[in-house]
Amino acid sequence: MTLAQPSLRPPLKIRRINLDTGRENVVVISRRSTALRPEVFRGFSRVELRSNAKVLLATLILTDDGMVAPDELGLAEPVFRRFGEPAGSTVTVTPAPPPESLDAVRAKIQGHPLSDTEIKAIIQDIAHYRYSDMEIAAFLMGSASFMTSGELLALSRAMAEAGTQLKWERQIVVDKHCIGGIPGNRTSMIVVPIVAAHGLTIPKTSSRAITSPAGTADTMEVLARVDIGVEAMTEVVNACHGCLVWGGHVNLSPADDILISVERPLAIDTREQMVASIMSKKLAAGSSHLLIDLPVGPSAKLAGASEAMRLRKLFEFVGDHFGIAVEVIISDGHQPIGNGVGPVLEAHDVMAVLQNDADAPRDLREKSLRLAAHLLEYDPDLRGGTGYARARELLDSGAALKQMHKIIEAQGPSGAKTEVGNMTADVSAPHDGVIEAIDCLRLNRLARTAGAPIDKGAGIKLFKKIGDRVEQGEPLYRIHAFDDAQFALALAAAKSDAGYLIGVPTAEKSRP
Amino acid sequence: MTLAQPSLRPPLKIRRINLDTGRENVVVISRRSTALRPEVFRGFSRVELRSNAKVLLATLILTDDGMVAPDELGLAEPVFRRFGEPAGSTVTVTPAPPPESLDAVRAKIQGHPLSDTEIKAIIQDIAHYRYSDMEIAAFLMGSASFMTSGELLALSRAMAEAGTQLKWERQIVVDKHCIGGIPGNRTSMIVVPIVAAHGLTIPKTSSRAITSPAGTADTMEVLARVDIGVEAMTEVVNACHGCLVWGGHVNLSPADDILISVERPLAIDTREQMVASIMSKKLAAGSSHLLIDLPVGPSAKLAGASEAMRLRKLFEFVGDHFGIAVEVIISDGHQPIGNGVGPVLEAHDVMAVLQNDADAPRDLREKSLRLAAHLLEYDPDLRGGTGYARARELLDSGAALKQMHKIIEAQGPSGAKTEVGNMTADVSAPHDGVIEAIDCLRLNRLARTAGAPIDKGAGIKLFKKIGDRVEQGEPLYRIHAFDDAQFALALAAAKSDAGYLIGVPTAEKSRP
């Protein structure tokens, strides 16, 4: 027995409503609606839309206004797109019971581990927008309190299976992933052309920034289009052995993106959730060999070696289970890698390394070579221990640069602006000293305040790194921005923060 | 360092938007807004509104439409009301960080009990609409996984202190509460006039139905106004010793109402959460003596005696701590109490009992007398063991009826419709037998399908109770409705369900 059956209420006509409600499905109904008595519904109650075979859940808003007529149902942009029925066509709307899989979430909260079937049902419901924000939060909270190894495996698999699953007609498909948190650090954009130049397949999908000033997808977009579909991506990989595209556009593990959008505001992020998130994307991407980079440092995501070790074990466990050869390296996460922070500035660093420019950042070059060396040795024809030399050969000879140009050409132009921010200010050392520390978190925030990643040319260019000697008044870094207000904000933040952001020790301590 | 400071962005003008978003604060901004670059925001991100000393958090929706101009911020009805600034006045809007108290919620999820201070901060933030739905869900999930006795006390107190706190200039202020779930069961409306007629103070606040076909407030509203403020309520109590009003209007434990609105769709409801919810309202209502009614039955909220016992201990524990004399009685929850289900039909039962009508439901009369007897014995002047006789005396003499009329007059007329639904259908026994069981859950749902509590006169009138002998074709109950579609739905549900809803045993089993 349900509260209302579609057949007994006249259907409504779909009206498209110009409201961007992000991830959430929102529909608007007239308080004088002919199809249901809106007193039965309250604002923000959940309703089910049906049209032909299509069913979608949405959050309801009521209006007395002419925005929608009494015989219409207003669909905000995201739900209009997802529902996919034309304006004017008919739809029935009924109160929506919570998704059935929520029973399992409730049991989980009470301490019962989830079965594979339950996890699959939950993830399918989430991927199909059947969970409200608060229902997603309930699931995340349940899995944050504990996650068994069986749940971790089932979750990784269910998320991978909920979206596109790429298949490659090759034995060896390599991939790399960094858990993030380090400003700059655009190694993928150097590693991919090196590895592809060697002839190994590396179909790299990356994310856009969510809370950072740039994701690899944002930075690559300075040079080429990254929002290409599965077919185009396959063509690029067939032609170039590799690609650098945005994973969101090819719909890899879409439930993961939805989970992340609730995890971020709640700021919950357990080890298991991180591993399930990353491994679901790698499973969906069809990788056979995966190198994971875990930067460790005081302001990195991992503060110490023991934390990194526990995370490593989890990655290995999941990789082994699904037949992905996982290698985890722990890297230096004390400071940014490269000098630029923000898409255009980072792209400059990348191209400088690929072009073997004299002033190319050495740390970015070295770290990229080291990662590429690991990946190259997945080639059975390459002699053990020669990976690094081969990587350097491909980089120094210009083969990697050539490969990058080939990839850029294959992906096509993005049309993104490539200038650096025209409003600049240098932040100088308050006194003589030696750079002792750089706060990655604050630097990321500062680059975002300046406008990155929305303004691709906004961000920070570093002049000094840890260990560098500086004199009072010598520039430490430059802020780039386009927008008045953001520039002013970034400058104010930098000034109040200068000694903190880049830890120049007090003159007393540092003077010899 | 925050992402944007109000001073650096021009303020927007408030525009009132005709959208009812229920509990949730929703604001609409133009994608071409002058005050912030909306690409920085995404739909459904949280923003902070500021105007003079006022601060409020809201969920953001973007539009390209003329609904709001680039220099305006659209406030949906609920947030417009809560913010309380006139249309056209200025407001600044900035990205909102999550409320600080959410740190404690995260720690709780990780297994750390909450301190009194943390619970207080969380409840204050919730009561002031600073938590989004998903943040509330996170808190509920954390406290559903475990709640220490210290947390239970702190939560009850914090919720009571977050709203109106009534004080009565009397030593003894009695109250009763039933945890609900039993159709009909309007004992409060008989108990209050009996106890008040005796002269004890009983300022009864009740809830409206959320998932049931009627709350006591809905049923009382058939006879009198229930949405009266604190001052009017105090006057009624001073004049009549008692009242029967809606607790929502006097703002008792408002955070509890917000928590419930998230608990219901998630269908999480632990013992501790139930006790904190009820005790916060009783603390806020200023009761000194409280009688709790726990109905136990196969389709009641409590299925067995051991469950009821654990709940009883929790009520006693919290009561003792706050100096409220709590008495818990376990009652028969196998079937409805009274014959009507739905506000008007229940009000008829209540008045029939008070008027000592010959056909008044005996079960409702007996249960009410029993509860009143307990409450009356809180009067130090009443001899132990004489409570029941005194209650019966007050009822049989018409003193309770007279007191009810006095209360109704003092609260004033509500203007609610008092007719029973004019569309009726009788549901008959499919074969001879004896009524073995009545499913309270299904009966409640059927009454709601028929239109209760929105249509006060819709619902069910029962002709038979457990133990009654019925012949094939004899009416079991009558459905009342006003609305075509709801009537048809209820009838269809009743037909498909008849043998289930009221368990007439099969002819084979029941025939002698």
Boltz contact constraints between the chains, C-beta under 6 A:
constraints:
  - contact:
      token1: [A, 1]
      token2: [B, 493]
      max_distance: 6.0
  - contact:
      token1: [A, 8]
      token2: [B, 485]
      max_distance: 6.0
  - contact:
      token1: [A, 8]
      token2: [B, 488]
      max_distance: 6.0
  - contact:
      token1: [A, 8]
      token2: [B, 489]
      max_distance: 6.0
  - contact:
      token1: [A, 18]
      token2: [B, 63]
      max_distance: 6.0
  - contact:
      token1: [A, 18]
      token2: [B, 64]
      max_distance: 6.0
  - contact:
      token1: [A, 18]
      token2: [B, 65]
      max_distance: 6.0
  - contact:
      token1: [A, 19]
      token2: [B, 61]
      max_distance: 6.0
  - contact:
      token1: [A, 19]
      token2: [B, 63]
      max_distance: 6.0
  - contact:
      token1: [A, 20]
      token2: [B, 43]
      max_distance: 6.0
  - contact:
      token1: [A, 20]
      token2: [B, 62]
      max_distance: 6.0
  - contact:
      token1: [A, 21]
      token2: [B, 43]
      max_distance: 6.0
  - contact:
      token1: [A, 21]
      token2: [B, 44]
      max_distance: 6.0
  - contact:
      token1: [A, 21]
      token2: [B, 61]
      max_distance: 6.0
  - contact:
      token1: [A, 22]
      token2: [B, 42]
      max_distance: 6.0
  - contact:
      token1: [A, 22]
      token2: [B, 43]
      max_distance: 6.0
  - contact:
      token1: [A, 22]
      token2: [B, 44]
      max_distance: 6.0
  - contact:
      token1: [A, 24]
      token2: [B, 44]
      max_distance: 6.0
  - contact:
      token1: [A, 39]
      token2: [B, 454]
      max_distance: 6.0
  - contact:
      token1: [A, 42]
      token2: [B, 22]
      max_distance: 6.0
  - contact:
      token1: [A, 43]
      token2: [B, 20]
      max_distance: 6.0
  - contact:
      token1: [A, 43]
      token2: [B, 21]
      max_distance: 6.0
  - contact:
      token1: [A, 43]
      token2: [B, 22]
      max_distance: 6.0
  - contact:
      token1: [A, 44]
      token2: [B, 21]
      max_distance: 6.0
  - contact:
      token1: [A, 44]
      token2: [B, 22]
      max_distance: 6.0
  - contact:
      token1: [A, 44]
      token2: [B, 24]
      max_distance: 6.0
  - contact:
      token1: [A, 61]
      token2: [B, 19]
      max_distance: 6.0
  - contact:
      token1: [A, 61]
      token2: [B, 21]
      max_distance: 6.0
  - contact:
      token1: [A, 62]
      token2: [B, 20]
      max_distance: 6.0
  - contact:
      token1: [A, 63]
      token2: [B, 18]
      max_distance: 6.0
  - contact:
      token1: [A, 63]
      token2: [B, 19]
      max_distance: 6.0
  - contact:
      token1: [A, 64]
      token2: [B, 18]
      max_distance: 6.0
  - contact:
      token1: [A, 65]
      token2: [B, 18]
      max_distance: 6.0
  - contact:
      token1: [A, 98]
      token2: [B, 265]
      max_distance: 6.0
  - contact:
      token1: [A, 106]
      token2: [B, 268]
      max_distance: 6.0
  - contact:
      token1: [A, 109]
      token2: [B, 141]
      max_distance: 6.0
  - contact:
      token1: [A, 109]
      token2: [B, 144]
      max_distance: 6.0
  - contact:
      token1: [A, 109]
      token2: [B, 145]
      max_distance: 6.0
  - contact:
      token1: [A, 133]
      token2: [B, 133]
      max_distance: 6.0
  - contact:
      token1: [A, 133]
      token2: [B, 134]
      max_distance: 6.0
  - contact:
      token1: [A, 134]
      token2: [B, 133]
      max_distance: 6.0
  - contact:
      token1: [A, 134]
      token2: [B, 134]
      max_distance: 6.0
  - contact:
      token1: [A, 134]
      token2: [B, 137]
      max_distance: 6.0
  - contact:
      token1: [A, 134]
      token2: [B, 262]
      max_distance: 6.0
  - contact:
      token1: [A, 137]
      token2: [B, 134]
      max_distance: 6.0
  - contact:
      token1: [A, 137]
      token2: [B, 137]
      max_distance: 6.0
  - contact:
      token1: [A, 137]
      token2: [B, 138]
      max_distance: 6.0
  - contact:
      token1: [A, 138]
      token2: [B, 137]
      max_distance: 6.0
  - contact:
      token1: [A, 138]
      token2: [B, 141]
      max_distance: 6.0
  - contact:
      token1: [A, 138]
      token2: [B, 266]
      max_distance: 6.0
  - contact:
      token1: [A, 141]
      token2: [B, 109]
      max_distance: 6.0
  - contact:
      token1: [A, 141]
      token2: [B, 138]
      max_distance: 6.0
  - contact:
      token1: [A, 141]
      token2: [B, 141]
      max_distance: 6.0
  - contact:
      token1: [A, 144]
      token2: [B, 109]
      max_distance: 6.0
  - contact:
      token1: [A, 145]
      token2: [B, 109]
      max_distance: 6.0
  - contact:
      token1: [A, 145]
      token2: [B, 145]
      max_distance: 6.0
  - contact:
      token1: [A, 262]
      token2: [B, 134]
      max_distance: 6.0
  - contact:
      token1: [A, 265]
      token2: [B, 98]
      max_distance: 6.0
  - contact:
      token1: [A, 266]
      token2: [B, 138]
      max_distance: 6.0
  - contact:
      token1: [A, 268]
      token2: [B, 106]
      max_distance: 6.0
  - contact:
      token1: [A, 454]
      token2: [B, 39]
      max_distance: 6.0
  - contact:
      token1: [A, 485]
      token2: [B, 8]
      max_distance: 6.0
  - contact:
      token1: [A, 488]
      token2: [B, 8]
      max_distance: 6.0
  - contact:
      token1: [A, 493]
      token2: [B, 1]
      max_distance: 6.0
